[in-house]
């Protein structure tokens, strides 16, 4: 289950956000899941996501900017594109 989901045709800009996964129920969570969307994630903090911090499926025309983020204790992957 993702904290934030961005679907086809949508866009999101995140700056200075802190997202934390489930640390008590051992649930498979993800920070951000984006599918064919424009996303910009900067200076954010992702912690304790078992399915990954940032997971992206993008088309060549999608604008994807990910920079200066901190990813701590995210299983499976930190960033998956």
Buried (B, 14 or more C-beta within 10 A) or exposed (E): EBBBBBEEEEEBEBEEBEBBBBEEEEEBBBBBBBBBBBBBBBEBBBBBBBBBBBBBEBEEEBEBEBEEBEBEBBBEBBBBE
